[in-house]
Amino acid sequence: MEIEIGIDQNPSLDAIDQHIVESLRQDGRMAFAQIAEQLSVSPGMIRQRYNRLVEQGYLKVVAVTDPIRRGVKTMALVAIHTDGVHMLEVADKVSKLEEVVYLVVVSGRYDIIAEVFCRDHADLLKFITEKLYTIEGIRDTETFMHLKIVKEIYF
């Protein structure tokens, strides 16, 4: 999924669409009938609007899992500094690594920030030394280990 930030993606959602999105953001399993009742419209209308929102890319249905319960003990942000001319190629290659769950190209001191999930510290070390540093164009990295997740939202 590639998204360019700052590009107008046709943000023309009316109040009903916005209510549907917010309701499902709060509880992804909320029944169309319940949303329809809140808005005093028919469940069929909510279903049609929901389908359109999915087709147009405003909504994406996913299961959010708890990585700790799935055996992930080490989470980290890896800030990557590239040689510049290969920045987007590096981003593409890093995004394909199975440990990478989120990747953004950024401005500032670093060029890329990747969030990685690993089984443990040894797995993180193996990821950095045997996978990440084999990618041509990476100049250096800095790794920030997650110590505690204080806030996590999905929007």
N, C-alpha and C positions, 0 to 999 in steps of 0.2 A: 504494500500500500504506500504509494508515494503521494504526498500532499505538499503543495507549495503554499507556505504561510504568506498572508498578505495579498493573495490573489482573490478577487471577488468571485466567489463560487455560487452566485445567485442566491443570496441569503433571504429570499422572499417567502418566508414561512408566515402564514397568518396565525391568529391567536389559537385556533383549533389545532393546527399542526404543532405549534409550540407547546401546547398543553399535552398533546400525545407524546411528544419527545420527552418532556419533563416527567410525565407520569411513568413512562417506561424506564427512564434513567433512574428513578427512585426505586422502582420495582419492575424488573424486566418481565415478570410473569403476570403482571396485572391484566385482568380479563378486559377484552374490548368492551363488553357490556358494562363493566364498572366505569371505564373511562367515558363511555357514551352517556351513562347516567349523570356523571359529574358535569357534563357539557349540555345535557338535555338534547341529545341527538341520537340517531339510531346506531346500533352496533355495526350495521352494514356500512355506514358512513365512515366509522372509525377504521374498519377493516380495509376499505378502499384507500383511505388516506395513509394508513400504515403501509400498505403495499406500495403506494407511490413514493413514500418517504424512503423505503428500502431500495426501490428501483433507482431513485435519483441519488442515492448515496448519503442521505441525511442520517439514516439509521443503519446499524449493522448489528446483527444478532450474534452474540458470542457467549460462551460460558466462561465466567471468571473463576479461576481455580486458586486455591491457596497453595503457593509454591512450597511452603514449609511442610505442609501435610503430604506433598508429593515428593519429599526427599531432598529438596533444595535447602541447603544449610548456609550457602554463601551467595550473597547478592552484592553486586558492586556496580558503580558507574565507572566507565573507563573513558577518560578524556584523551583524545588522539590528536596529535599534531602531525600534519602531512607535509610533503614537500610542495604543496600548492597545486602544481599542474596536474597531479594525479588524485586530487582530493575526491572528486566524485567517483572515480574508479575504485578508490580505497573504500569509500562509503558503501558502494555496491557490493564489494567483496566481503567486507566485515558484516554487512546485513545478512549474508547467506550463512554465517556461522551459527550452528544450532544453539549455542549458549546465549546469543544475542536476542533479547526480547523487545528491545526498543532502540532506535537509532535516529539521531538527528544531526544534520549539518548545521553548525552554529557560527556566529561571529564571535570575535574575542580572541583570547589567548590560544584556544584550541580550535580545531576545525570540525571535529566530530565528537559527539558524546554518545556512548553506547551503554545501555544497561544490560548486564549479563547475569544469568542465573547459573550457578554451578553447584555440584553435589557437596563440595567441601573446599577447603583451602588448597589442597593438593590438585584438585580438578581446576581451580582458578589459575594456579601456577602453570599447569599444563596448557590451559587455554591461551594464556599470555605468551608463553615461550614457544609452544609448538604450533600454534595456529595464528595468533595475531601478528607476531613479529616475523612471520614468513611472508606477509603481504607487502609487496613492493610499494614504496611510496610513504610508508609510515616512518616518521622521523623519531618520535618519542611518544610516550604515553604517561598518564598519571592515573592511578587506580584509587578510587574512593570506596571503601567497604561500607556497606549498609550496617549500621549498628542497631538501629531501631526505626521502624516505620511509624511516623507520628500521624501522618495524614495521607490518605489514598482515596482519590475520587475518580469516577469515570464520567465523562460528559460528552 
